[in-house]
Amino acid sequence: MLPRLRLLGPVEIESIWGQSERLSHSAPQRRLLALLAVHRGSVVSSDRLCDLLALSPGALRTAISRLRASVGSDVLVTVPPGYMVAAEVCDATLAERLIDTRDEDTAEGALDHLSTALSLWHGPSLAEFAGESWAHLEAKRLDGLRIRGEVLRAEVLMELGEVSQAISYLEPFVEEHPLRDQPHRMLMEALHRDGRTSEALRSFHHYRTYLAETTGAEPSIATQLLETAIATGQAPEPHAAGPDRLLRRRALPETLAASRWLVGREAEMNEIGTLLAQTAMLTLTGVAGVGKTRLAYEFAATAAAGFADGASVAELADAKDFASVLTIVASSLGQPRMSDLSELATQVADRECLLVLDNCEHILNEVAAVCRSLLNSPGAITLLATSRERVGVAGEWTYRVRPLRDDGSAEAIFAKRARSLGIAMKPDDLALVTDICTGLDRLPLAIELAASMTRLLSLQEIAKRLDQRPLDLLQNSRRSSNLKRHRTLRSAIDSSYEALDEEQRVLFQRISALRGELTLATAELLTADLSTPTIHILGALVDHSLLSVDTAGKHTTYTMLQTLRAYGLDRLAATVAE
């Protein structure tokens, strides 16, 4: 039996005998264990650990050795190019499983599971490290998970008729979280059901006043309607949700629950969270294969606990027209039979959730129409879209996802993918893996496709073939659970290229043959025989994520990734052959 690592409060180790102790290690070792635990189940590279903890490689090795002596080699595992803490030893893993996974038990069983999960907290999550940049988002997510568990427990208690007990949980909860709408609404309903109607109305007016004074906002439409119904004696019968409804609401979509393959995107996760706190719609843009979908799914899985109705995913890759977009989006929100936008907006008027709209670029106008309707509805739906270009909705913000940083994350992805196929990387392999990842522009999809070839080729053979014909090698012959949408890197780029007009394709091909820096002046030479202004063609290539732009220097420069350059050269050769 392994010791348990406790993150739901001050970081502690619970021994196999059930005794908890604060780690007496030096500060670097405590921070090291906490950082690895934040990424439990995933490899964190040595380079990244040294950078985040300000340790030399030698000091890191010493800290790892001493830490492993305390927690054991089964808990702290060496996996090139770094180290990993086993997920199953963390209390946070158990709490998440009990709160956010589907349970086939009765309402009584659901209450038992929720109470067990909530008993694991013994203070603010990752207490002494919550302010660290690498721990902030996870601490916030875990505390949000606790809030979600408390709300669900109150719902189950009300379902079981234990209204007074539900009130005893909800009253301190709304005091601790005075801006959260759903708990206030639940407390109003519980007080009314308990025969304390005047208290229910006073609770609403106190909430409304506090909201107005602190934010200038109003309670949600659903909460206002409940107040009107209670005040006029027309309150609905107590909701008979039943365990099936409760369990459906608490379960993450399968696509999110299985998304935990993200490596090395902590900064991006924090930036996305910051942006979504300021806008109701954010679109992740970037080149094919850069990891927009995985980043969006991981953020949604992480942030779901902060939304009363969790997070949902609308996978739009197969959408062909407006009707199919509406059907997919409505189904993802639990409304499978929608005939028009107004009906959808009405049905989701009381929803507070995060909705991921994945793979929008091929059907932008239709997605934009649905987004406008959702954003203008009375509900509190936050939209996170992925697309190679912006959707085009008023108020939409964009965030460009870039290739992985040079911090060991790319190598960790390669090693993790190879390990999933039964191929273990050795420390001596690291230099060659780094060369392979660099040659692939540190694009997550390209790296995973290359790593999948380790079951057939040596690293030296993979590197050699990537130098010769990279796009021919980067294909996935199996429908891997982690590579569902793209069998090849070429197919991932195809849709962006095919969306270009003729002159945009011509410039793309010509740039791919160019060596050296590309400036506007150089581009104008390449487009001298074309009718469209050069700046507009360049803009289209940037908008389609086929070029990146750098305006920091005296002269703006444009850059094409090596993988895109290889694709462009193939297209250029085919054009010449014609």
N, C-alpha and C positions, 0 to 999 in steps of 0.2 A: 504493500500500500504506500502511495506517495504522499509526502506532506502537501498541504494546501497553501497556496500563496493567496493572501487576502489583500485585495485592492479596494474593497468597498468600505473605506475608512483609512486610517493610517496603515501604511504598508507593513504587513506582519507575515510571519510564517506560522501556520498551525501545524504542529507535529502530528505524527500518525496516532498519538495518544490523545489528541484533541486539545492540547495546550497551545496557547498563542503567545508569541513573544515578538516585541519590537526588535528589528534587526539591530544588532550592536556593532555592525560593520562601520567602517569609515564612510564619510559622506560620498566619495566616488563610487563605492560598492553599492550603497543604498540606491543612488541615482541610476546606476547601471542595471540593477535588478528591476527597478520600477520601469525604466525605459524598455527593457526587453519584455516585461509583462504587458506593457501597453500594446506591444506588437505580438502578443502571444500567438503561437502557431505559425508565425512568419519569420523568415530569416532577416536579421538586421546586419548589414555588412560591417566589418571591422572599421573601415574608413568612416562610415557614418557614425558609428559609436564614438570613435576618437573625436570627430568633429563636434558632435552634440555635447559630449561630456568634457571637452577640452583636455583629453588625455593623449599621451604619447602611445605609440603601439606597444612599447614595453610595459607601460603602466596599465594599459588595458589587459594585456595577458596576465599580469599579476593579479589584477582585480578579478578577472574571470576565474583564475585558479583558486583564489581564496573563497570566492562566492560559491563555486562548485563544491568545495569542501563542506559547506554548510547545507546546501539545498540538494546536492546529489547530482550525478551525471545524467540521471533519467529526466531531471527537471530542466537542467541547463545543458543544451546539446550543441556541439560544434557542427555546423553545416557550412562548408565554404560557400561564399566568401565571408562568413561571419558566424553568428550564434543565434540560438532560438530558445525561448522558454515554451515548454509544452502547454498547450491551451487547456488541457483537461485538469490541470492542477490549480487553476485560478477560480476563486469564488465567483468572479464576474461571469465566467463561462456558464456556470450552473444557474446563476440568477437570470441570465439572458435566456437560457433554454426554458426555464420555468415560466417566464413572463411572456416571451415573444414567440413561442412555438405552439403549434396546434396540439390540443389535448382532447382525447376522446372521452374523458371522464365526465361525471355529473357536475352540476354547479357546486355541490359540496366538495367534490374532488378538486375543482378549479380553485375554490377558496383555500383549500389546504395547500395547493401548490403555490399560490400567490403569497400566502402567509409565510411559507418556508423561504421563498425567494426574498421577501422583504426583511426577514429576520437576519439575513446575511449582512445587511448594512450595519456598521457600527460607527458611522460618522460620514462626513463628505467624502466622496470617492477620491482615491489617490491624494488624500488630504494635504500632505506636506509638499506634493509635487504638482498640484493642480494649476499653479501659475506658470509652470514651465511650458515653453512653446511646443514641445513634443508630447506633453501630457494634457494640455488644455482641452482639446476637442474630445479626447476619450473621457476625461473627468466629467465634462459637460454631458456627454452622451450617457454615461452610467448614472449620473444624477437624474437625467431625463427619464431613463429606464425606471428608476425608483419612483418617480412621479407617476409614470404610466401604470406601474404596478399598484400604487395606492388608489388611483382612480378606478382601475379594474376591480380591485377588492371591494371598493364601495359599491360598484355596480352589482357585483355578485351578491353582496349582502342584501341589497335592495331587492334583488331577484328572489332571494330566499325569505323575504319578509322581515329581515333583521334591520328595520329602518333606523331604530334608535342607535344601534351599533354603527351603522353607516354614517349617521350624523356625527357620532363621536370621532370618527376618522376625518370627516370632511371639514368640520369647523376649524380645527387647527391647520388643516391643509390650506384652506383659502386664505387664512391669515398669513401663512408662510409664502404663498404664491398669489398675491392679490390681483394680478393682471390676467390670470388664466380664466378664460370664459367658461369652459365646460364644467370645471368643479363648482363654480358659482351656480350654474344652472342645475347641476345635480343636487346641490345643497337646498336650493329653492324647492325642488320637487320632493326631496326627502322630508323637509319640514312640513310641506303641505300634506304629504301622505301621513305624517305623524300627528295631524290635527293642529299644527302650529302655523296656520295660514298667515296670521299677522306677522309672525317672525319671518316667514318666507318673503313677504312683500318688503319688510324692512331690510332684509338681506339684499334684495335687488336694488333698492334705492341707495343703500350704502355703497354697493358696487358701482352703480352708475355714477354717483357723485365722485368717487375716488378715481374712476377712469377719466372723467371729464377734467378733473383737476390735474392729473398727472400726465395724461397723453392727449387730451382733447377728443378722444374717440368715444364711441357709443358701444354698449353691449351688442353682441351679435343679434341678427334678426330672430334666430331661434329662441334666444334668451328673452328678448323683448316680447315675443309672442306668448311665451310661457307666463310671463308676468301679467299680461293682459288677460289670459285665460284664468289665472288664479284670482285676479282682482274682480272679474265679472262672474265668478262661480262656474266657469265653463272649462275648467282645467281638464285635460284628458285623463282617462283612466290610467292608473299606474302602469308604466310600461312593462309589458310581459315579454321581455326580450328572450328569455330562455337561454340555456347554456350554449346552444349552437350559435346564436347571434353574438353572444359575448366572446366565444372562442374565435369566431370568424374575425371579429374586430381586433383581437389581440395578436392574431397570427400575421407575421410578415409574409408578403408575397414570396412564393418559392424562389423567384429570380433574385430577390434581395437576400433571402436567408442563405442562399448558396453563393453569394458574390464575393466571399472573403478571399480574394486572390490579389488584392491591391498591395503593392510594395513601393515604398519611397515617395509617397505623395502627401506627406503631412502638411507641407506648406500650402499645397493646392487645396486640400480639404479645409484648412483654416480660412484661406482667402474666399473660397466659395461660401462658407458659412457667414463671413463678414458681409459679402455682397448680398446674399439672400435676406439678410436682416434689414436691407435697405430697399429692396425691390421685390415685387411679387412674381417676376419672371426673369430667369437667368438662363442664357443659352451658352453651353459649352461648345466652342468651335475648335477646329484643328484638323491637321492632315489625317488621312485615313490611317488607322492602325496606331494612333498616338495614345489611345486609351480613354477616349471620352466616355464611352458606355460604362466601362468598369469604374471609372472615377465617379460618375453620376450614381451608379448603383451602390457603391460603397458609401457615398455621402448620404444617400437616402436611407440605407440600412442603419447608419450611424445616427442620423437626425430624426428617425421615425418616432422615437420616444418623446420628442419635443412637440409633437402634433397630436391633438386630441384623437384624431382618427387615423394616425399613423401615416404610412407612405404607401403609394401604389405606383405601378409601372404600366405604361401603355407602350408596347413594343410595335413600332410603326413600320418596320422594315418591309412587311408584306402588304401594306396599305396601298390601294390602287387609285382610290377616288375619295370624294368627300364622305360618301356613305360608309365606306370601310373605316375611315379615320374616326368618324362619330361612333361607330359600333365598338371599335377597339377602346377608345377613351372611355365611353360609357361603361363598358364591361369592367374596365380596370377600376372604376369607381363604384362597382357593385350595382350598376343600373343597366342590365343587358338588353333591355327592350326600349330603346330611345328612337323616336321618329324625327325629332328636330332639335335644334339648339335651344330653343326656349324651354322645351320640356326638360332637357338636361340641366339647364341653369336652375329651374325650379326644384328639381329633385336633389340637387347638391347644395341648396341654400343654407343648410345648417351644418355643412361639412367643414372641418378644419384639418387639412391634410397637405402633404407634399406629394405632388404628382410628377413623375418622371416621364417625359415624352421623348422616347429614344428613336434616333435615326430618322430625322425629319427632312433631310435635305432634298429628297426626291419628290416631295409633295408639300412644298412650303405654303402655298396659298390656302390649301385645305386645312392644314394644321393651324395656320394663322387665324382662320375663321373660328375654329373651336376655341383657341386660346382667348380670343377677344370675348367670347361668350362667357367663358369661365371666369375671366378676370373682372367682368362687369356684373357677375352674379353676386347675390348677398353673402354667399359663403366666403370662407377664408381659405381659399385654395392657393397654394404657392406652386409655381411651375418651374421645373428644372428640365430644360430641353438639351438634346445633343444633336448637332448638325454641323456640316462642314461650312455652312454659312448661316447668318442670322435668319430667324424666322420672319421678321418684319412686322412686329406688333408694337404699337405705341407703348412706351414705358419699359420695353424689353432692354435688358442689359446683356452684354456679352463678355465671356471670359475665354481667352485663347489658351487651350491646353498645349503645352510644349513637350518635346521629348524629355525623357528622364534626365535628371542632373547627373553630373559626373561625381557621384558620391557612393558608388557601390551598389545602388539599387538595381541597375540593369543586370549586373552580374548575379545579384540575388534572385532575380526573376528567372534568369537562365538556369541557375542551379536548382531552383524550386521546381521548374518545369521538368528538368531532366530527372530530378529525384522522384517526381510523380510517375515516371516511366521505369523506375527501378535502376536508374543510372546515377551513381554517386560521384560528385565532383571531388577531386583531391586538391589540396592546397597548391600543388605544382601546376594545376590546370588554370589557375586564376589569370595569369598573364595572357594566355591565349583566349580565354573567355572574354577578357576585357577588349582585346583586339577585335573579336567577332562583334561584340556589342557596339563598339565605336564605329565599325564599318557599316552597321545597320542603323546609324543615326540615333541609337538608343530608343528606337520605337518599340514599345512593348509587344505589339503583335508580331513584328519581324523577329524579335528576340525569342518569343515563345515558339514560333514556327521553326526557327533555326535549332532551338533546344530539342524540339521534338524529333529532329534527325539524329540525335545521339543514339537512338536505338538501332540505327543502321550504319552510321559513319563515325569515324574518330573525329576528335576536335580538329586535328590537322587537316583532315579531308573536308570537313565542313568549311573551314577558313579558306582553303584553296578554291573550292567551288563557288563560294560567295564572292571571291575576287573576280572570278570569270563570268558567271551568269547568275547573279544573286536572285533574280525574280523566278528563275526556273527551279531553284532549290527550295524556295520558301513557299511550301505548300503543305497542307495538312490532309492526309489521306483518310483520316478518321474524323468522325463527328465528336470530337472531344467536348466534354462538358464546359471546358474553359474557352473553347474556340468555336463557338456555335455559328457565328455569322459569316466568317471568312475562311474559305478553304485555302486561299492563296493571297499573298500580298498584292499580286497583280490584280486580282478581282476586287480587292479593297480600293485600289486606286482607279480602276476602270470607271466607276460611277462618277467620280469627280471630273475625269477627263471628258467623258461623254456628255457632261453638262455644259461644256464649253462650246462657243460658236467657232466657225472655221478660222477666223483670224486669231482668236485666243489660242487655238490649238497650234497654229503656225508659230506663234511667239514662244509657247511652251516648249515646242520641239527645238527651236533655235537656241533658247536659253540652255537647254540640257546639253548642247554641244559646246557651250561656252566654258572656258576655263578662266578662273580669276573673278575679280569683283564685278558685280553688275550694278551700274548706276543708271539713272534716267537717261543720261547722254548716250550710254552704250545701247540701252534699249531702243532709243530713237533710231540709231543706226540699223538695228535689227528689224525695225518695222517701217523702214523708209518706203517700201512698196505696198504697204497696207493702208487702207482708207480710214480706219478708226484711229482716233488720237491715242498715242502711245500710253499716256497716263491712264486712260480708261481701260486699255487691255491689261496693263499691269494691275490695276485695281481689281479687275475680274479674277485674275490669277491669285491675288492675295485673298479675296473674298472666298474663293473656293479652296483655300488652304493649300495651294500648290506653290506658293512663294511666301516667304516671311520677309518682313520689312524692318529695317533699323533706321530710325530717324535721329539717333542720338548724336551723330557726328555732324561735321560741316556739310557733307553731302549724304543724302539718303542712299542706302544700299539695299539690294534685294538678294536673298539667298534661297537656293534650292537644295533640299536634302539629297544626299547621295542616292538613296533608294528611288526618289522621284526622278533624279537625273538618269538613272539606269532605265527607268520606264520610258522617259522621254526619248532616249537614244533608240530604244526598240521601236517606238512609234515613228521616229524620224527615218530609221532604216526601212521600215515598211512603206513609208510615203515615197522615199526615193526609189524603192523597188517597183512601185506602181508606175 
